[in-house]
Amino acid sequence: MSDDYVFGGTAEAEVAPARDNNPPLSISELSFALKRTLEDRFGHVRLRGEVSKVNRHASGHIYLTLKDDKSAIDGVVWKGAVRGLGVQPETGLEVIVTGKITSYPARSSYQIVIESMEAAGAGALLAQLERLKARLAGEGLFEAARKRPIPLYPRTIGVITSPTGAVIRDILHRLSERWPCHVIVWPVVVQGEAASGQVAAAIQGFDVLVPGGPIPRPDLLIVARGGGSVEDLWAFNDEGLARTVAAATIPIISAVGHETDTTLIDFVSDRRAPTPTGAAEMATPVLAELRAFVTDLERRLDRAGARLLEDRRVRLRAVARGLPTRPEELVAVPQQRLDHAASRLLAGLERNRAVHQHRYATVAGRLSPLLLKRDWERRQDRLEGLAARLERSGRQRPDNDRQRLAALSRALATLDPKRPKPGFARIDDEGGRMITSAAELSPGQTVNLVFPDGSCGARVEGEAPARPRPSPRPKASVPDQGDLF
């Protein structure tokens, strides 16, 4: 019998309300309890699905959704884990992720915190690669116009590859056979997650070297790796590495994989080689062939010089046939003309001397020392007269100036208001300022009368004189302009 019904005596049964001893939970308590349950039950899971709704936040976190044909789950990649992802999430890419299931209490939803991500298969990798190739091609990174020419005779070659593989030995052996030059090897790993970053750092390191520095700046770079699967070569499909290759200022030859292998840096590099050995052949000429070529040029130059000399010799012989047999006959006529001119030259000089001598005698007859002496004496008398006049004028002028200055001093003393004449007095106010007008005086004002022999005080009596009014300025007369009507 249920406890909800109570029987006693003849009383009728009464229904009691149901009671629960469990305390009520808050929404937050329930959300965090579910969060702990999910994290304890699903510590780490591995999921496979298609990426959709990729949102790269400004903080560096990536928010996305993983889905299959029936369900979907939200995912988040924290900023610190983004760089360690095997592939970067893109919409439509099928991936395998590893992470921890947790919940987001603010929305009461669960999600996966992704720690690693890799492509679900070769097909997904190639699909991602094709989308990246299309985007870079749209930016013009594959254009042939931006590719730099390979130097014909490099002095220094930089090789970026693994230092322990057969690739570096093949390249060095081929370079020593064809074109012995200075080779700088930058060791890197050529497979795995760190490969793309190390190769990009090596390219940037070579690129910052300056010509003439302690480390020679390479004229050419070779990025080399042996063959392998798509996954093995995937590091050379990295977008950051491709952009580094495109931005380098040193020409780069890509030699990754075998002839049938193709990576992303093959499209952005300046030249693609089918194999690392082919890159060494592409980067250098054959020294023996160059020597043979130079030797052939020397032989051709010798033959050309011999033909030129023979041609000049034949032409000289042809011209010599039209010349006299004796060389003296070539200069006989000019020599005769020279003799005639020389004989006429002596007679001409004699006649020229006689003409000038006659003209000199004619002019000398009109010249006499007495004429020159008379003119000199006349000029000397004139100069002595001017000197005497100048001396008299110099003596008289200071006397005249002194007399004039004395007269001006007497006149100035006479007109000096501070020294009144006899019978006159100067009026000063109490401050010693000279009064020059009656309008400056007022009744009862104390003044000082200054005489030539002394001064005395006085007081002004009577009424103050009226101050003169300024006379009105006459109006300008306006001429009569007449009437237009």
HELIX and SHEET records of a PDB file:
HELIX    1   1 ILE A   27  ARG A   41  1                                  15    
HELIX    2   2 LYS A   79  VAL A   82  1                                   4    
HELIX    3   3 ALA A  122  GLY A  138  1                                  17    
HELIX    4   4 ALA A  144  ARG A  146  5                                   3    
HELIX    5   5 ALA A  166  ARG A  178  1                                  13    
HELIX    6   6 ALA A  195  ASP A  207  1                                  13    
HELIX    7   7 TRP A  234  ASN A  237  5                                   4    
HELIX    8   8 GLU A  239  ALA A  247  1                                   9    
HELIX    9   9 ILE A  265  VAL A  268  1                                   4    
HELIX   10  10 PRO A  276  ALA A  283  1                                   8    
HELIX   11  11 LEU A  287  ALA A  320  1                                  34    
HELIX   12  12 GLU A  328  GLY A  365  1                                  38    
HELIX   13  13 PRO A  369  LEU A  415  1                                  47    
HELIX   14  14 ALA A  438  GLU A  440  5                                   3    
SHEET    1   A 2 TYR A   5  VAL A   6  0                                        
SHEET    2   A 2 GLU A  14  VAL A  15 -1                                        
SHEET    1   B 6 VAL A  45  ARG A  56  0                                        
SHEET    2   B 6 ILE A  62  LYS A  67 -1                                        
SHEET    3   B 6 ALA A  72  VAL A  77 -1                                        
SHEET    4   B 6 SER A 109  ALA A 119  1                                        
SHEET    5   B 6 GLU A  94  TYR A 104 -1                                        
SHEET    6   B 6 VAL A  45  ARG A  56 -1                                        
SHEET    1   C 5 HIS A 182  PRO A 187  0                                        
SHEET    2   C 5 THR A 156  THR A 161  1                                        
SHEET    3   C 5 LEU A 220  ARG A 225  1                                        
SHEET    4   C 5 ILE A 252  VAL A 256  1                                        
SHEET    5   C 5 ARG A 271  ARG A 272  1                                        
SHEET    1   D 3 ARG A 426  ASP A 428  0                                        
SHEET    2   D 3 THR A 446  PHE A 451 -1                                        
SHEET    3   D 3 GLY A 454  ARG A 459 -1                                        
END                                                                             
